[in-house]
């Protein structure tokens, strides 16, 4: 798989998670208007391709997929946000495989719930998901 395919597969998987949680999702480089409820997921991919590591003739691609739940500060407390954050974390467990058209992506560590970010009008509950994929023999 190349980096473009990896991005497409990861974003497609995140869209499936959003659908399962019945939430709209904001994706990189796509227009998005937050819903009136103020509740939605935001997906960001951080690629770590410095040095283009390889293993036995295979190109290795690593990075972090971050899925954040946005919730308006509306006196519902932190539990709804924490519950969504936990649901995302449980979906991306260590050794989970995500298959694409030409290879697979491995979640190589359990997803991590990060500290919520409180803004004036909303709180953001991020989940960090480390992945690795390869291209070449055995991919």
N, C-alpha and C positions, 0 to 999 in steps of 0.2 A: 504494500500500500504506500502511496505517496502522501505528502502532507495534506494536500487538498482532499483526497479521499478520506483520510483520518478525520479531518474537520467535518466533512459531510456526515460521516457515520456517527461521530460524537454528538453533533447537533441533532441528528435524527433521533438518536437515543434520548436526548434531553427532551425533545418534543413529546416523545412517548411517555416520559415521566410526568410532564406537565399535563398531558391528557388524562393520565391515571389519577392525578390529583385534582382534576377539573379546574385547572388554572391556565390563563393565557400565558404566553411566554415571549420574552424579548430576546431576539437572537442578534449576534454581531452583524453589522452592516445591512440590517433590514429595518425598514421603518416600523415604528411601534408607537401606539398611543395607549398609555396606561388606562386600564378600565376605571370606571367611576368608583368601584369598590376600593381601589388602591391596592388590590391583592393580585400579585403576579410573580412569575419566575423570571429571572434574568440569567442568561448564560454567557459566560466569557471563557475563552480558551487562551491559556498561556503556554505557548510552545517553548520548549527548551531544546533547541537544535544546535547550540553552540558546539563547534568542533565536529559535527556530524559523526558521532561515534559509530563503530561497527563491531560486529561480533561474528567471527567465522564467515566473512564475506557478505554479511547482511547489514544493510543500513538500519540503524535503530533510531526511532523517534520517541521522544518522551515529552511529557508536559503535564499540565494541570488543567482539568476542566473545573470551572467554578460555577455552581448553580446557587443563586441567591433568591430567597423568598422575600418579597417586599410587602410590608403590611403597614397601612396607615395607622398612626397613633390615635386610636378611637376608643380608648378606655376598655378594650377587650382583654387587656393584660398580655403577658408574654407567652402564655401557654399555646395559643393557636400557632404562633410563629415557631415556637420550639417543636411543636408536633410535626409541622411540615418539614422543618429542618431534619428531624429524626427520621421521617419517612424517606427523604432523599438519601440520607446517610445509609439507611438499611438497604436501599436498592443497589448501592455501589459498594459491595463487599470485596475484600481481597480475593484475587484470583477469578473474579467475574470476567467472562469473555464476551466481547461485543464483536460480532462478525460483520464484515463488510464484503463488498463484491470480490476483492482480491486478497483478503487476509483478515487478520483479527487484531483486536486491541485488547490488552489485558489491564485490568485494574490491579496494580501490583501492591497496593496497601489499602486498608479500609479507608473509606472517605472520612473526613474530619469535619466536625461542626466547629466553625470559627466563632469568635466572640461577636454577638450582634452589634450592629452599628446603629446608634440612635441619632437620627437627624431631627430637625425641628418638626417636620410633619409626618415622618414615617420611621420605621425600624427595619433594617435589612438583616436577614439571617443567612449568612453565607455557609456553603458546604464546599470543601476543597477535595477534588477527586484526582489522584495521581494515576497516570496511565503510561503505557509503553506499547509500541507497535514496531514491527519490523518489515523490511522489504528485502527480498532475496530468497535464497533457498530456505525452505521450511516455513515460509511466512503464510 
